[in-house]
Amino acid sequence: MNKKIAMNFLYQAIYQATLIVLPIVTIPIISHALGAEGLGLWNYVSSIVSYFTLVAGLGLANYGVREIAIVKKSKELLSKKFFELQIFNAFFSLGTFIVYLTMILFLPNKDLYLAQSFVVLGALFDISWFFAGIEDFKKISLLNVFIKVLSFVCVLLFVKNRSDLFLYVLIQSLSTFFSQLGLWLFLPKKVSWHAVSIRESWAHFRPALEFFIAKVGATIFSSITKTILGMLTTMTFVGIYSNSLTLVFMSGSIVGALNTVMIPHMSKLVDSNEPAKMTKILERTIHLQLYFTIAIMFGIIGINGKMIGWFYGSEFYSMVNTVPLLSISVVLQSLYNGIATQYLIPKGDMKSYNLSILYGAIVSAVLDILLIPFIGIYGAILGNIFGQLLICAMRIIPLKRETGFQFNYVWIGKYIAAGIIMLVLINGLTENLPTSAKTTLIQVSIGLISYFIITIIFRVNPLMSEIRKK
């Protein structure tokens, strides 16, 4: 790893750490202040808004990075490409913004949708793809960290009770807008004005569609359940479901960061035609992620009962039942993202990538529509899990078919056994302790220590194996 990549990783790591640490503080504050219904309404409105930001971006987040990276060594070509892409972006983002403002006239909760309009408008000014393309992650990361901290302070100062829902939505919306607008301050030193034609800009439409398809699937998959749940049940259920999902994914987000680090290295192996080495590395990283995510899954189940009351408040107590059901998502998401970022994307297999996420989104949406009217929030959970299972299957199949990749089922079985023993120890040793932050800290400590020791005893601890190799 050269110095530039290492520094980019450091800046990204700082930003990712911010995204993990701040929610740990803000989630309980917001949950107590807004309640399940208020939080549900916020998530429902956000799910609707995400469809508009999806169209506004039209895949530029990934496509733009690739196009800029190709010409980054020539300032003239870089400037030309930037204005081609930005005019292309302006066409879709402004058109989407006009449609969005028109839609608000016919919807309830107009004030919340109006507050969220800054998110849609922000797509016009979002040039993070440019700075990612020239590998200047420092500005993206540090600016986003500053904005996130500032919005965190605003939430602490102004969001006190349910009547402050509009203020909370506005703070979140403006933080997104200013994080996108702020990057323009650094642009003049990177590019110079270059006139381009509409035809040159429009030429990016077809290639951008390939990236847009993947973005459609990802957005639908992450938002459709909240939308359908809000339409068919109540905003309280949306709040409980959203918080459950956030807790699960937040717990596994650190492990997921491993995938981002591996993309450039795996891409290099593809270019140098070293499939055997690539497969060997992929086997090691996937099993390392399984080691951690299986522990996190059982850990979430173990601490859940004693944590929900003090962390979220009494209105969210039914999360005691929903979080354990969603906990498997930690394992599934890490697995299918690992295969995508370390194999499909470096290999350029966008077809498998796109189809898996699209089919997963479709299955999730169909099951939501069929099951939510009968079993409510549990229908949403089943729809989400089956969608993730399908994505995993559709990514594992080409991986195993095209490479010599093998899962070590003996080790995975022992990870699960260690997780079960850890769960029994957590529940047994803390059964009579009260619901409190101190109890949660004790449970986490028991889980970490016991899982680590048990996997050493079982001789399946990958961390110790790496030490022995060295």
N, C-alpha and C positions, 0 to 999 in steps of 0.2 A: 504494500500500500504506500503510494508516494505521499509527499507532504501535503499536496493540494487536496487529495482525496481524504486524507486523515483530518485535515482542518474542516472540510465540508461535512464530514461525518460528525465532528465535534459540535459544529454549529447546529446541525440537525438534531443531535442528541440533546443539546440544551433546549431546543424548541419542544422536542418530544417529552422531555422531563417536565417542562412547564405545563404541557397538555395533560400530564398525569397528576402532578402535584396540585395545581389549582382546583380541578374538579373535586378532589378529596375534601377541600375546604368549602367550596361553593355548593356542592350537591346537598349536604345537610342543611345549609342556610336557606337555599332556595326551596327545598322540599318542605321545611317547616313554615317558611313565609308564604308560599303560594298554595301549598296543599296539593293533593292528588289531582283535583279538578283543574286548578290553574296550570299546573305543570303539564297535564294532559292536553289542555287547550294550546299551550305553547308548542308542544311537540306535533300536534295535529296541524296547526298553521304552518309550521316549519316544513312538514312533509309536503304540503301543497306548494309552498314556495320553491322547494327543491326541484320540482318538475320544470318550473320556469327558468331557474338558473341552469338547469341541464341543457335546455334548448339554447339559452343565451351563449353558453360556452361552446357548444357544438364540437366537443372533443379537442378543443384547442389546448387544454391543459397538458395533454400528452403529445399530441401531434406537433404543437408549437415548439415544445422542447426539442424534439428530434430535428425539425427544420432549422432551428436556430443553431443547434450544435454543429450542423453540417457546414455552415458558413461563418462560424464565429471567428476564424482567423483573419478574415478580410473585413475591415470596417465598412467599406463600400457595399459589399454584398450583404453584410449583416444589417446595415441600415435599410437597404432595399427590402430585404426579407421581413424585417420588423414592420415596416409600413404596409407591406402587402397583407401580412397577417392581422395587423391591428385594424385596417379598414374592413377586412373580412369579418373580424370580431365585432366591429362597430355596427355593421349591417344587422347581424342577428341579435346582438344585445339590445340595441335601441328598439328594434321591432318587437322583441319579447317584452321589453319594459312598457311599451305602449299598450300591448295586449293585456299585460298584467294590471295596469292602472284601470283599464276598461273593465276587467273582470271584477275588481274590487267593488264596483258600483252595485253588483248583484249578489254580494255575499254578506252574511252576518259577520260580526266582529270586524267591521271595516277598519277600526282604529289599529288593531293588531296587524292586519294585512298592510295598512299604510306604513306602519313602523317598519315592517319587513321589506318595504319597497327599496330600502337602501341596499339590501342584499342583492336584489335583482339588478339595480342600477350599477352596483359594484362590478358586475361582469364586464361592463364597458371599460372599466379602468384596470381590470386585472391583467397585469403584465408579468406575473410571477413566472410564467412559462418562458419569458425572455431571459430572466436572470438565472433560471434553472438551466436553460440551454447553454449559457456561457459559463456555467458552473460557478456562479457567484452566489453561493448559498448563505454567505455571511449576512448580506443585506436582508434577504428574505427572512432568515431565522431571527436575527436580532430585532428587526422591525416588528415581526409578529409577537415576539416575546414581550416587547415594550407595550404593544397594544393590548395583549392579553392581560398583562399585569394591571394596566390602567383600567380596563373594563372590570377586572376583579375588584379593584378599589371602589369603583362606581357602584358595583353591586352591593358591596358591604355598606356603603354610605346611604344608598337610596332605596334599596329593596327591603322593606320591613314586613309587609303583610300582603294579603291577597289583592288589595286595591292597587298595588304597585306592579301588577302584571304588565301593563303597558310600558312602564319604565324599564322593566327587565328586558322585554322584547326589543325596545328601542336601543338599549345599551348593547345588546348582542348584535343587533343589526348594524349599528354604527361602528362597532369594533371591526366587523368584517369589511365594511366600506372603507374605513380609514387605513386598514392594513393593505388594501389593494391600491388605494390612491397614493399612499405614502411612497411607494416604489418609484413613482414618476419623478421624485426629487433627484434620484440618482441616474435617471435616464440620459440627460444631455451629454454627459461625459462618455457615454457608451455608443451613441448613434448620432448621425447628422441627418438633416432633412433630405429626403429622397422622394421625388414625385413618382407615383406608381399609378397604373391604370386600373380601372374597375375590372377589366378582363384579367389582369395579372392576379388581382386579389381573389377573384371568383374561381380561378384555376385551383385553388386549395380546397374547394368544396368536396370533391369526390374522395381525395385521399384522407381528408379529415373525418369522413363518414365512418371509416373503419374503426377509428378510435372512439367516435361518437357512439357506436353500437355497444361497445364495452361499457361506456359511461352510462348509457341508457339502462343496461341490465343492472349495473351496480347501484344506480340511484333508485330504480324501481324496487330492487331487492331490499334496500335499506329503508325505504319510505312507504312502500305500498301497504304493509301490514298496519302501520300507524293510521294511514288514511282510511283503510277499510274498517279497522277497529273503531275509529271515531265516527264513521258513518252508521255502523250497525249497533254500536253499544253507547257508552258514555265517555266523556272526557276523563273521568276518574280512572277508567280501565286503561285508557291510553297512557295516562301518567304512571300507573303501576307497571305496565308493560315496558314503557320507555326507560324508566328507572332501573328495572330488572336487567334489561339488555345493556344499558350503560354500565352498570356495576360489573357484569360479566366481561364485557369487552375491555373495560378499563383495566381489569385485573390481568388480562392477557396481553395488553398493548406493548409492554416492555419486551416480551418474547418476540412479538411480531416485528420489532425493530431490526431483528437479525436479518430478516429477508431483504430489507433495503440495502444493508451493507454488502450483501452478496451479489447484487445485480451486476455491477461492473466487472467483478471477478469472473462470474459465470459467463458473461458476454465475451470476455477475452478468451475463455476456454473454447467457446463455440467458434470464434473467429480463427483460433489456432488449430481447430479440428482435433480436440482431445476429449472425445466422448467418454472414454473409460475413466479418466481423471475427474471429469465433471460428475459422472454418476456416483463415484466414490465419495466425493465431497458432499453431494446432495444427500446421500444416505446418512452421512454423519450429521449434517445440519438438521435434517428432518427428524432423526431419532433424538437429537438433543432437544429440539422443540417439543417433541412428544413427552420427553422426560419432565420438562417443566410444566407443560399445559395439563398433563394428567394430574400432576400434583396440585396445580391451581384449581382444577375442576373439583377435586375432592375437598380441597381447602375451602373453597367457596361454600360448598354444602355444609362443611363443618362449622364455620363461623357465622353462617347466615342467621340462625335462630337467635343468637345473642347480640347480633349487630344491628338488625333492621330497626328495632325500637329506638335506640339512641341516635343512630345515624340519620334515619329518614323521618322518624316521627310515627305516631300511632296510626295516621291515615294510610300509611304504606305497609301496615303489618301483614297484609295478604301477600307481600313479596316473599314471605317465609315459604310460601308454597310455589311461587313462580320461579324464583331464582334457581333453586336446585334443578328444575326441569330444563332451564336454559343454560345451565353450567357446561353442558357438553359442547356448546358453541365455542368455548375457548379452544378446545382441541380441534374442532372441525375448521374453524376460521384460520387458525395457524397452519393447518395442513394444506388446505386448498390455496391459501395465499403463498405458502412456501413453494409449492409446485409451480404456481404461476410465475412468481418473481425469479425463481432460480432455474426454471427450465423452459416454460412456454414462452415467456417474453424474451429472454436472451436468445432463444432458438428462432424467434420470429413467428411462432405458431399462434397468430392472432385468431385464427378460425376456432381452434379448440378453446381458447381463452374466452372469446366472445360467446360462443354457443353455450358453454357451461354456465356462465352467469345469466344469460338470457333464459335458458330452460329452467334454471333454479328460481329465477324471479317469477316465471309463469306458473310453475308448480306451487310456489308459495302463495301467489295471488289466488289461484283456483281453490286451494285448500282453505285459505282465509274465507273466501266467499261461501264455501260449502259448510265449514265447521263453526265459524264464529256465531251465526244465528242460533246454533244449538248448544255449544259449550263455551261461548264467550271468549274470554282471554286465553283459555287453554287451546282453543282452535287457532288463535294467532300464534301461540308458541309452537304447536305442531306444524303449522304451515312454514314457520321460520326454520325449524330443525330439518324437516324433510327437504326443503329447498337447499339447505347447506349440505345435506347428505348427497343430493344429486350432483351438486357442484363438485364435491370431493370425488365421487365415482367417475364423473366425466373428465377429471384431470388425472386421476390415478391410472385409468385404463390406457391412455396414450403413453403415459410415462413408462409403465411396465411393458407395453407392447414394443416401444421403440428403443428401450434401453435395457440394461441388465439390472435395473433397480429392484431391490428386494427389501421387504419389511422384515425385521427381526422380531417375529411374533413371540418368541420366548422372552426376550427383553421387555417387549411391550406388555406382555402378560404379567411380568414381575413388577413393572411400573404400576399397573392397576392394583395388584395385590398389596404393594407398599402403600398406595393411596388409600385403600380400604382400611388397612391397619392404622394408618395415620388418622383417618376419620373416626375410627372407634376410640383411639386414644384422646383425640380432641374432645369428643362428646363425653367420654367417661370421666376424664380428669376435670372437666369444667361444668359438669351437669348442675351443680348446686351454686355456681357463681351467678351474680346478678347480671342483668343486661346493662353493660357499660362499656366505655372505651377501653378501660383497663382490662376487662375480660377479653375483649377482642384482641388486644395486644398479646395477652397470655396465650390465647388460642393460636394466633399466628406463629408465635414463638415455638409452641409445642409442635405445630405442623411442620415448620421448617426443619427443626432439629430431628424429629422422628423420621420424616421422609428421607432425609439425607443419610441418616444412620442405617435405616432399614435397607435402602438400596445398596449401601456398602456391604451389608451382611449378605444380601442376595447376589452380590458381585455384578450389579448392573448399573452402577453409578458412573455415567459417562465423564463426569468431571474428574473423578479419581483415575479413570482410564487414560485421560489426556495427560494427567500429571505423571503417571507411570511411563507413558510413551516418551515424555521429555527426559 
